[in-house]
Amino acid sequence: MKFKRLIIGISVIVVFVSVGFSVVSREMLLKKGKTVLFELAPADPRSIMQGDYMTLNYRITRVEKRDKIPSRGYIVFKTDSFNVARSIRFQKNKEPVNEDEMMIRYFCHNRDVSIGSESFFFQEGDAGMYSRARYGGIKVAKSGESILFGLFDENRNEIRK
């Protein structure tokens, strides 16, 4: 009986430590990651707003021949003078990346390429405000990890209340 409690206690501690580490690493990414704007691709307006969240499609993830790229890997890109991402290539591994290039992880599912930031949640009633979004603001680490932190309008200004 004591052994069972010990195992349960250790399991609970491991879960809390894992969750804590994940939260801290995301907070660090928000603080230290490079802000990059990813242009949103046109989508059917009826499918964009889904209750209290918006489904995002990024232009950088559009590929003509999906079967020609690895199912998981990195999108290598450069940023222009406004920090807007411009796709260069898809590659399987982190290396090689030139000094002036960045990368973001992607994976393929069905026919789509995803960078993992395809949903933006907002308060009820704010859908109209976010419908003018033209860019997704994403913090990107050198490792390719990323987190969506906001939406931006056509003038690259963050949309806020």
C-alpha positions in Angstrom: 0.0 0.0 0.0 2.8 2.4 0.9 4.6 1.6 -2.4 1.4 2.4 -4.4 1.2 5.8 -2.7 4.9 6.5 -3.3 4.4 5.7 -7.0 1.3 8.0 -7.2 3.2 10.8 -5.4 6.2 10.6 -7.7 3.9 10.5 -10.8 2.1 13.7 -9.6 5.4 15.5 -8.9 6.7 14.5 -12.4 3.5 15.9 -14.0 3.7 19.2 -12.1 7.4 19.6 -12.9 6.7 18.9 -16.6 3.8 21.4 -16.8 5.8 24.0 -14.9 8.8 23.5 -17.3 6.5 23.9 -20.3 5.0 27.1 -19.0 8.4 28.6 -18.1 9.8 27.7 -21.6 6.8 29.3 -23.3 7.1 32.5 -21.2 10.8 32.7 -22.1 9.9 32.3 -25.8 7.4 35.2 -25.4 10.1 37.4 -23.8 13.2 36.5 -25.9 11.8 35.1 -29.2 12.1 37.3 -32.3 8.8 38.8 -33.4 7.9 37.8 -36.9 4.7 38.6 -38.9 3.3 35.8 -41.0 1.0 36.9 -43.7 -2.4 35.3 -43.5 -3.7 33.6 -46.6 -7.2 34.3 -47.9 -9.8 31.9 -46.6 -13.6 31.4 -46.8 -14.9 34.1 -44.4 -17.7 31.7 -43.2 -15.1 29.2 -42.0 -12.7 31.8 -40.4 -14.8 32.7 -37.4 -15.8 29.7 -35.3 -17.5 31.0 -32.1 -14.8 32.6 -29.9 -11.8 31.8 -32.1 -10.5 32.4 -35.5 -8.9 29.7 -37.8 -5.7 31.1 -39.4 -4.2 30.1 -42.7 -0.7 31.3 -43.4 0.6 32.2 -46.9 4.0 30.7 -46.0 2.5 27.3 -45.5 1.0 27.2 -49.0 2.7 24.6 -51.2 1.9 23.5 -54.8 3.1 20.0 -54.5 2.7 18.8 -50.9 4.1 15.3 -51.7 7.5 17.0 -52.7 8.2 18.1 -49.1 9.0 16.1 -45.9 6.0 15.4 -43.7 7.8 17.1 -40.8 10.5 19.6 -40.8 11.3 23.3 -40.9 10.2 26.2 -43.1 13.3 28.3 -43.7 12.5 32.0 -44.2 13.9 35.5 -44.2 12.2 38.6 -42.9 11.8 41.8 -44.8 12.3 45.3 -43.4 8.9 45.1 -41.7 9.7 41.7 -40.1 7.3 39.9 -42.4 8.4 36.3 -43.1 9.2 35.4 -46.7 9.5 31.6 -47.4 12.7 30.3 -48.9 12.4 26.5 -48.6 11.1 23.5 -46.7 13.7 21.2 -45.2 13.7 18.1 -43.0 16.5 19.0 -40.6 17.5 22.2 -38.6 20.7 22.5 -40.6 21.9 24.1 -42.8 20.5 27.6 -42.1 22.3 30.7 -43.3 23.1 33.5 -40.9 20.3 35.8 -42.2 17.7 33.0 -42.2 15.3 31.8 -39.6 13.2 28.6 -39.3 9.9 27.5 -37.9 8.7 23.9 -37.3 6.0 22.5 -39.5 4.1 19.2 -39.9 1.8 18.0 -42.6 -1.7 16.5 -42.0 -4.0 15.5 -44.7 -3.3 18.0 -47.5 -2.3 20.9 -45.2 1.0 22.2 -43.9 0.7 23.4 -40.3 3.0 25.5 -38.1 0.9 24.8 -35.0 -0.5 28.3 -34.6 -3.7 28.0 -36.6 -6.2 29.1 -33.9 -6.5 32.5 -32.3 -8.9 32.7 -29.3 -10.6 35.9 -28.2 -13.3 37.2 -26.0 -16.9 36.7 -27.0 -18.1 39.7 -29.1 -14.6 40.6 -30.4 -14.9 38.8 -33.8 -15.5 42.0 -35.8 -12.4 43.6 -34.4 -10.2 40.6 -35.4 -11.8 40.1 -38.8 -9.5 42.8 -40.3 -6.3 40.8 -39.4 -3.8 40.4 -42.2 -0.8 39.0 -40.2 -0.3 36.6 -37.4 2.3 37.8 -34.9 4.5 34.8 -33.9 7.5 34.7 -31.5 10.2 32.5 -33.0 13.2 31.0 -31.3 16.4 30.0 -33.1 15.4 26.3 -32.5 12.3 26.7 -34.6 9.9 26.7 -31.7 7.2 29.3 -32.0 4.1 30.7 -30.3 1.3 32.9 -31.7 0.9 36.1 -29.5 -1.4 38.4 -31.5 -3.0 39.5 -34.8 -2.0 42.5 -36.9 -3.8 44.7 -39.4 -2.7 45.6 -43.0 -0.4 48.4 -41.5 1.3 45.8 -39.3 -0.2 47.3 -36.1 -1.3 44.9 -33.4 -5.0 44.6 -33.1 -5.9 45.3 -29.4 -8.9 46.4 -27.4 
